[in-house]
Amino acid sequence: MDLNALIQQARYRHGNTLGVILKANEPTGHQPWEMFVTDEHTEQYLALKTGEETHRGIFTGVMGFLALVCVMFAVLFALDSDWSSTGMMLMLSLILVVPVFLWEISQTLPLPILFNRRTREIYYDHEGELYHMPWDEAQAVACQFMTVGPYSGGMDNSTLETVVRRYGDAEQALFISLSPPMGKKLEMQQGLWAWLQAYMNNGPWFDENGQHCESDTYVKETIKAGDIRLSNDVVRNWRIIWGKESNGITDKPRLTDVAMLGFSLFFFPTYRLREFTYDMAKRRARGQWPQLVKERLRPDGPTTRLVDLERAQGLKV
């Protein structure tokens, strides 16, 4: 694949002039940086979110809030020994939640971008078609550009894209984005590529410099710090109230911190239900991968690469 053609195509699409080619086995000159896009980080594979699944579970969460109100009324009716109304409120709460939950988990969830350490490959699903790239041949292009809006002014953005080929038809290739560009600097995207390099080349566990490490502490703590699940706000606000964590403004808790704790506690069931719905949809979506990918994600699965299978079939790669 022509590197010059790769970067020129990316520059043309983004209308910018600053671009950097990144390769699998060449250092980026930047420390590894997790960009809050990790969906799973295991010893066998690393999964990156595609960004299209962020709204899954919202409707179930909203219905769950309404169902919680019904349960509260059911408790009040029960205290008044009005069992008919109690049963009606409980039934209504189920009617509000269950159909929406089943509908949301049954809808197709976009599959993540997979980096398989065991076979040293990248997997990507595009409209039901399998795309892949051997890691040792992988290359990415990071491009920086600026957007200007009437209210936001100028904002730096940068993309990080890599190329994957369609399984069985190497002439069909796709640029895929590894991280959202909005508000990112070029160095940040290079740091994400360094994170992927550390995982694939030195991992699965590594330190802040990307060097191999037997302990998983650094990786798991970094990913946890970037976990933006709203249900985590309860723990964070509680720690702020007790002075175990700063609110980012003062070392002492404020009245607003107490209010935020109350707010997060009030909506905690809604947040948890939304996240549970997403997790169930994600688990169901894993079964959408072709069998030759699923078996390679197992700890005891085959280690042959997809490109090796193509060559064995006499296909052009």
VENSUL-V698770 format. One record per residue. N is the residue number from 1. SS is DSSP state (~ for helix, > for strand, _ for the rest). PHI is phi as a letter, one per 40 degrees, with the letter a starting at -180 (999 if undefined). BURIAL is b if it has 16 or more other ideal C-beta (glycine too) atoms within 10 Angstrom, else e. Layout:
# VENSUL-V698770
n;ss;phi;burial
N;SS;PHI;BURIAL
N;SS;PHI;BURIAL
This chain:
# VENSUL-V698770
n;ss;phi;burial
1;_;999;e
2;_;c;e
3;~;c;e
4;~;c;e
5;~;c;e
6;~;c;b
7;~;c;b
8;~;c;e
9;~;c;e
10;~;c;b
11;~;c;b
12;~;c;e
13;~;c;e
14;~;b;b
15;_;g;e
16;_;b;b
17;_;b;e
18;>;b;e
19;>;a;b
20;>;b;b
21;>;c;e
22;>;b;b
23;>;b;e
24;_;c;b
25;_;b;e
26;_;b;e
27;_;c;e
28;_;c;b
29;_;g;e
30;_;b;b
31;_;c;e
32;_;d;b
33;_;a;b
34;_;c;b
35;_;b;b
36;_;g;e
37;_;b;b
38;>;c;b
39;>;c;b
40;>;a;e
41;>;b;b
42;_;b;e
43;_;c;e
44;_;c;b
45;>;a;b
46;>;b;b
47;>;b;b
48;>;b;b
49;_;c;b
50;_;c;b
51;_;g;e
52;_;c;e
53;_;b;b
54;_;c;e
55;_;c;e
56;_;c;b
57;_;h;b
58;~;c;e
59;~;c;e
60;~;c;b
61;~;c;b
62;~;c;b
63;~;c;b
64;~;c;b
65;~;c;b
66;~;c;e
67;~;c;b
68;~;c;b
69;~;c;e
70;~;c;b
71;~;c;e
72;~;c;e
73;~;c;b
74;~;c;b
75;~;c;e
76;~;c;e
77;~;c;b
78;~;c;e
79;~;c;e
80;_;c;e
81;_;g;e
82;_;c;e
83;~;c;e
84;~;c;e
85;~;c;e
86;~;c;b
87;~;c;e
88;~;c;e
89;~;c;b
90;~;c;b
91;~;c;e
92;~;c;b
93;~;c;b
94;~;c;e
95;~;c;e
96;~;c;b
97;~;c;b
98;~;d;e
99;~;c;e
100;~;c;b
101;~;c;b
102;~;c;e
103;~;c;e
104;~;c;b
105;~;c;b
106;~;c;e
107;_;c;e
108;_;c;e
109;_;b;b
110;_;d;e
111;_;c;b
112;_;c;b
113;>;c;b
114;>;b;b
115;>;b;b
116;>;c;b
117;_;c;b
118;_;c;b
119;_;b;b
120;_;f;b
121;>;b;b
122;>;b;b
123;>;b;b
124;>;a;b
125;>;b;b
126;>;b;e
127;_;f;e
128;_;g;e
129;>;b;e
130;>;c;b
131;>;b;b
132;>;a;b
133;>;a;b
134;>;c;b
135;~;d;b
136;~;c;e
137;~;b;b
138;_;c;b
139;>;a;b
140;>;b;b
141;>;b;b
142;>;b;b
143;>;b;b
144;>;b;b
145;>;a;b
146;>;b;e
147;>;b;e
148;>;b;e
149;>;b;e
150;_;c;e
151;_;b;e
152;_;c;e
153;>;g;e
154;>;c;e
155;>;b;e
156;>;c;e
157;>;b;b
158;>;a;b
159;>;b;b
160;>;b;b
161;>;b;b
162;>;b;b
163;>;b;b
164;>;b;b
165;>;b;b
166;>;c;b
167;_;c;b
168;_;g;e
169;>;a;e
170;>;c;e
171;>;c;e
172;>;c;e
173;>;b;e
174;>;b;e
175;>;c;e
176;>;b;b
177;>;c;e
178;>;c;b
179;>;a;b
180;_;d;b
181;_;c;b
182;>;c;e
183;_;g;e
184;_;c;b
185;_;c;e
186;~;d;b
187;~;c;b
188;~;c;b
189;~;c;b
190;~;c;b
191;~;c;b
192;~;c;b
193;~;c;b
194;~;c;b
195;~;c;b
196;~;c;b
197;~;c;b
198;~;c;b
199;~;c;b
200;~;c;b
201;~;c;b
202;~;b;b
203;_;c;b
204;_;c;b
205;_;b;b
206;>;a;b
207;_;c;b
208;_;c;e
209;_;c;e
210;_;g;b
211;_;c;e
212;>;d;e
213;_;a;b
214;_;c;e
215;_;c;e
216;_;c;e
217;~;d;e
218;~;c;e
219;~;c;b
220;~;c;e
221;~;c;e
222;~;c;b
223;~;c;b
224;~;c;e
225;~;c;e
226;_;c;e
227;_;c;e
228;_;b;e
229;_;c;e
230;~;c;e
231;~;c;b
232;~;c;e
233;~;c;b
234;~;c;b
235;~;c;e
236;~;c;b
237;~;c;b
238;~;c;e
239;~;c;e
240;~;c;b
241;~;c;b
242;_;c;e
243;_;g;e
244;_;c;e
245;_;a;e
246;_;c;e
247;_;c;b
248;_;g;e
249;_;b;e
250;_;b;e
251;_;c;e
252;_;b;e
253;_;c;b
254;_;b;e
255;~;c;e
256;~;c;e
257;~;c;b
258;~;c;e
259;~;c;e
260;~;c;b
261;~;c;b
262;~;c;e
263;~;c;e
264;~;c;b
265;~;c;e
266;~;c;e
267;~;c;b
268;~;d;e
269;~;d;b
270;~;c;b
271;~;c;b
272;~;c;b
273;~;c;b
274;~;c;b
275;~;c;b
276;~;c;b
277;~;c;b
278;~;c;b
279;~;c;e
280;~;c;b
281;~;c;b
282;~;c;b
283;~;c;e
284;~;c;e
285;~;c;b
286;~;d;e
287;~;c;e
288;~;c;e
289;_;c;b
290;_;d;e
291;~;d;e
292;~;c;b
293;~;c;b
294;~;d;e
295;~;c;e
296;~;c;b
297;~;c;b
298;_;c;e
299;_;d;e
300;_;b;e
301;_;c;b
302;_;c;e
303;_;b;e
304;_;c;e
305;_;c;b
306;~;c;b
307;~;c;b
308;~;c;e
309;~;c;b
310;~;c;b
311;~;c;e
312;~;c;e
313;_;c;e
314;_;g;e
315;_;c;e
316;_;c;e
317;_;b;e
